């Protein structure tokens, strides 16, 4: 018997149906932008992303989670012609959020004829075995999409700041501020690389617009605290870009967009 995580097929089908137009629109865009082997690999990454993320709970805005990597990948394609960055955008949250599913995908494929126990992996098991799951997940990404993509996703994957914060003795806002500082440091580090900057900028541009959330809600306030210093760091980086950087020609437009969101949603 194989390892498995129980899934409700009707729920998966319903989630896919809700974003079918987004999926088809994305397929059209990659068909226009890429050809031959590049198109095949991006399409493979799309299929992989949907398999991994459709079982994931909806985002706080009520959309299926898979809509997020689709939006990030579209944004990346506006900024870059690199197919490996588009692939990384599609799967940038896969290891961080769904490493248990990638682990099982790899395990069952590599050992299809062995008689293993049918283990139900719950949240406790996912936390207990997260390092094994992550190691196997990155191995799977490397095998499917190559070293560069694996490296991009590994750099984008956040560390377990929450476990560290749990042991810090901090509580309430102080605890969240500690987590946010660790996250901001991580972002500042990765955006020093031009390709990763493009990838993180695309991810951030999708995440920071909070207009769909109730501005009085706790979730809104948490996200506002999380992204405020990160937006500031990215704007500083954008303003210092020199000619030759992959997105130098688009920086003024990006700065204007980020400044508008920052002014409307983060400066008050």
C-alpha positions, 0 to 999 in steps of 0.5 A, a space after each residue: 500500500 502507498 503512503 497517502 494524504 486523504 483528499 476530497 476529489 469533489 473539493 479539488 474539482 470545485 477549486 479547479 473549476 473556480 480558477 479554470 479561466 485563470 488556468 486557461 488564460 495562463 496557458 494562453 500566455 505561456 504558449 505565446 511566450 515560450 516554445 518547444 522544450 521551454 513550453 513543455 517544462 513550464 506546462 509540466 510545472 503548471 500541472 505539478 503546481 495544481 496537483 500540489 496546491 489544489 488540495 491546499 485550503 483557500 487563501 484568506 481572501 477566499 480564493 483557491 491557493 493555486 490562484 496565487 502562484 498563477 498570478 506570481 508567474 504571470 507577473 514574472 513573465 511581464 518582467 523576465 523572459 527566463 522560463 526557469 523563473 516562470 517555473 520557479 514562480 509557479 512552485 515557489 510556495 510548494 515546499 514551504 506549504 506542501 512538502 508532505 505532498 511532494 514527499 509522497 509524490 516522490 516516494 510513491 513514484 520511486 517505490 511503487 511495488 513495496 508494501 508500506 503501511 498506509 500512513 495518514 499524515 496529519 498536521 502533527 506528522 507534517 511538523 514532526 517530519 518537516 525536515 525529511 519532507 523538505 529534503 525530499 521535496 527539493 530533491 524532487 524539484 531538482 530532478 524535475 526542473 533542474 538545479 537553477 529552479 531548485 535553487 530559486 525555490 530554496 531561496 524563496 522558501 521561508 524558514 520556520 520563524 514561528 517555531 523559533 518565535 514560540 521558543 523566544 518567550 515573546 508574546 502578542 505583538 512583540 512575537 509577531 514583530 520578531 517574526 516579521 523582522 526575521 522575514 524582512 531580513 530573509 527578503 533583504 538577503 535574497 533580493 541582492 540576487 538579480 534573478 531572485 529579486 525579480 521573483 520576489 518582487 513578483 511575489 510581493 506585488 501580488 501579496 501586498 495589495 490588501 484591498 480585498 480584506 476588511 481593514 479592521 480585521 486582525 488578519 489585515 493588521 498582521 499582514 500590514 505589519 508583515 509587509 511594511 518594512 519589506 516594501 520599504 526595503 524593496 523600494 530602496 533596492 529599486 531606487 539603487 538599481 544600476 543600468 544592466 540590472 534585468 528590470 532596470 528598464 521597468 523600475 520607474 513603473 514598478 516604483 510608482 506602483 509600489 509607492 501607490 499601494 504603500 501610500 494607500 494601505 501602509 503609510 496610515 
